[in-house]
Amino acid sequence: MDGLTQTSRDIQNPKRIHKAWKNKIHVFIQNPSPWAKINGQIVSETRSVPVETSLEVLLYQKVGQSAFRDFLKSEFCEENLDFWLACQEFKTLDKLDERKRRASRIYKEFIDADSPSQVNLDFYTKDAIRRNLQQPAATCFVAAQKKIYSLMENGSFPRFVQSEHCKDLFKCTSKRRGNREPLRMESS
């Protein structure tokens, strides 16, 4: 029995689930195929993503993000992934004017008390961001992004691993590859 199947059955032990998921990711990385097309999306295997955590690997894959987003929608917390992705994009902005506009948008959408997709952050983190909105550095949202990542890693991700969304992701990759070697999960 492979680690993922065992993980699905062993709901009572989160550490075992996390370990089984990491093992499955390790198998993916050790058995590459040059290109894979999953649900119409091409996954390139020319650059490796460091496997520090299995959530990190999942987030750097378009197909993984899509499956995880569908799962988060079912739990009514997709704003966490949206916020994390917005922060990733924000870090790449070079011009101060663009960072000001984008920081304001991120604050209004995810952090402000009246925001439509408010993420779960403490007062001090929100206040620090609010104070930095006039001159936002590329690191303006780093602390908040880490907190949301931790929430996903310790809360949503273990449930995702046990979910039908995750099973469907692996079924899809197996069918697309004709049950050959596992898909290598790397960034494009």
C-alpha positions as CSV (number, residue, x, y, z in Angstrom):
1,M,0.0,0.0,0.0
2,D,1.5,3.4,-1.0
3,G,1.9,6.3,1.5
4,L,-1.0,8.3,0.1
5,T,-3.5,5.5,0.4
6,Q,-2.4,4.8,3.9
7,T,-2.7,8.5,4.7
8,S,-6.3,8.5,3.5
9,R,-7.1,5.8,6.0
10,D,-5.1,7.1,8.9
11,I,-7.1,10.2,9.8
12,Q,-6.2,10.1,13.5
13,N,-2.4,10.7,13.1
14,P,-1.5,14.1,11.5
15,K,2.3,13.5,11.9
16,R,2.0,10.2,10.0
17,I,-0.1,12.0,7.3
18,H,2.5,14.7,6.9
19,K,5.3,12.2,6.6
20,A,3.4,10.1,4.1
21,W,2.7,13.2,2.0
22,K,6.4,14.2,2.1
23,N,7.3,10.6,1.0
24,K,5.0,10.8,-1.9
25,I,6.5,14.2,-3.0
26,H,9.9,12.7,-2.7
27,V,8.9,9.9,-5.1
28,F,7.6,12.5,-7.6
29,I,10.9,14.3,-7.5
30,Q,13.1,11.2,-7.8
31,N,11.2,9.9,-10.9
32,P,11.1,12.7,-13.4
33,S,9.5,12.8,-16.8
34,P,10.6,15.6,-19.1
35,W,7.2,17.2,-19.6
36,A,3.7,16.5,-18.3
37,K,0.4,17.9,-19.3
38,I,-2.3,17.8,-16.6
39,N,-5.8,19.2,-17.1
40,G,-4.4,21.2,-20.1
41,Q,-1.6,22.7,-18.1
42,I,2.0,21.9,-18.9
43,V,4.3,21.3,-16.0
44,S,8.0,21.9,-16.8
45,E,10.6,20.0,-15.0
46,T,13.6,22.0,-15.8
47,R,13.9,23.8,-12.4
48,S,13.6,22.1,-9.0
49,V,11.7,23.7,-6.1
50,P,13.4,23.0,-2.8
51,V,11.3,20.5,-0.9
52,E,11.3,22.1,2.5
53,T,7.6,21.3,3.0
54,S,5.1,19.5,0.9
55,L,2.8,22.6,0.9
56,E,5.6,24.6,-0.6
57,V,5.9,22.2,-3.5
58,L,2.2,22.1,-4.0
59,L,2.0,25.9,-4.1
60,Y,4.6,26.2,-6.8
61,Q,2.6,24.0,-9.1
62,K,-0.3,25.5,-11.1
63,V,-2.2,22.2,-11.0
64,G,-1.5,21.8,-7.3
65,Q,-2.6,25.4,-6.6
66,S,-5.8,24.7,-8.6
67,A,-6.6,21.5,-6.6
68,F,-5.7,23.2,-3.3
69,R,-7.9,26.3,-4.2
70,D,-10.9,24.0,-5.0
71,F,-10.4,22.4,-1.6
72,L,-10.1,25.7,0.2
73,K,-13.3,26.9,-1.5
74,S,-15.1,23.9,-0.1
75,E,-13.9,25.0,3.4
76,F,-14.7,28.7,2.7
77,C,-11.1,29.9,3.2
78,E,-9.7,30.4,-0.3
79,E,-8.8,33.9,0.7
80,N,-5.7,32.5,2.5
81,L,-4.3,31.2,-0.8
82,D,-5.4,34.3,-2.7
83,F,-3.6,36.5,-0.1
84,W,-0.5,34.3,-0.1
85,L,-0.3,34.6,-4.0
86,A,-0.9,38.3,-3.9
87,C,2.0,38.7,-1.5
88,Q,4.2,36.6,-3.7
89,E,3.4,38.9,-6.6
90,F,3.9,42.0,-4.5
91,K,7.5,41.0,-3.7
92,T,8.4,41.2,-7.4
93,L,7.3,44.8,-7.8
94,D,10.2,47.3,-8.3
95,K,8.5,50.7,-8.6
96,L,7.4,52.4,-5.5
97,D,4.2,53.8,-7.1
98,E,3.2,50.3,-8.2
99,R,3.9,48.9,-4.8
100,K,1.8,51.7,-3.2
101,R,-1.2,50.9,-5.4
102,R,-0.8,47.1,-5.0
103,A,-0.2,47.4,-1.2
104,S,-3.4,49.5,-0.8
105,R,-5.4,46.9,-2.9
106,I,-4.1,44.0,-0.9
107,Y,-4.8,45.8,2.4
108,K,-8.4,46.7,1.3
109,E,-9.1,43.2,0.0
110,F,-7.5,41.0,2.7
111,I,-6.6,43.0,5.8
112,D,-9.0,45.9,6.5
113,A,-11.8,45.3,8.9
114,D,-14.4,45.8,6.2
115,S,-12.5,43.7,3.6
116,P,-14.5,41.2,1.6
117,S,-11.9,38.4,1.9
118,Q,-10.4,39.2,5.3
119,V,-7.6,36.8,6.4
120,N,-7.0,35.9,10.0
121,L,-4.2,38.2,11.3
122,D,-3.6,39.6,14.7
123,F,-3.9,43.3,15.4
124,Y,-0.2,44.0,15.6
125,T,0.5,42.5,12.2
126,K,-2.4,44.4,10.6
127,D,-1.3,47.7,12.3
128,A,2.3,47.3,11.1
129,I,1.1,46.8,7.5
130,R,-1.2,49.8,7.8
131,R,1.6,52.0,9.0
132,N,3.8,51.0,6.1
133,L,1.3,51.6,3.3
134,Q,2.6,55.1,2.5
135,Q,6.1,53.8,1.7
136,P,5.7,50.0,1.3
137,A,8.9,48.0,0.9
138,A,8.9,44.7,-1.0
139,T,8.9,43.1,2.4
140,C,5.8,44.9,3.7
141,F,3.6,41.7,3.8
142,V,6.3,39.1,4.7
143,A,5.2,38.7,8.3
144,A,1.6,38.4,7.4
145,Q,2.3,36.1,4.5
146,K,4.3,33.8,6.9
147,K,1.4,33.7,9.3
148,I,-1.1,32.8,6.6
149,Y,1.2,30.2,5.2
150,S,1.5,28.6,8.7
151,L,-2.3,28.6,9.0
152,M,-2.6,26.7,5.7
153,E,0.3,24.4,6.4
154,N,-0.9,23.4,9.9
155,G,-4.7,23.6,9.3
156,S,-5.9,23.3,5.7
157,F,-3.1,21.3,4.1
158,P,-3.3,18.2,6.3
159,R,-7.1,18.1,5.6
160,F,-6.4,18.6,1.9
161,V,-4.1,15.6,1.9
162,Q,-7.0,13.5,3.2
163,S,-9.6,15.0,0.9
164,E,-11.1,13.8,-2.4
165,H,-9.5,16.9,-4.0
166,C,-6.1,15.4,-3.3
167,K,-7.1,12.0,-4.4
168,D,-8.5,13.4,-7.7
169,L,-5.3,15.3,-8.3
170,F,-3.3,12.0,-8.1
171,K,-5.9,10.1,-10.1
172,C,-5.7,12.8,-12.8
173,T,-1.9,12.7,-12.9
174,S,-1.9,8.9,-13.1
175,K,-4.5,8.8,-15.9
176,R,-2.7,11.4,-17.9
177,R,0.5,9.6,-17.7
178,G,-1.1,6.2,-18.4
179,N,0.0,4.9,-15.0
180,R,3.7,5.2,-15.8
181,E,6.2,6.8,-13.5
182,P,5.1,9.5,-11.0
183,L,5.0,13.1,-12.2
184,R,7.9,15.2,-11.0
185,M,6.5,18.2,-9.1
186,E,8.7,21.1,-10.1
187,S,8.1,24.7,-11.1
188,S,7.7,25.8,-14.7
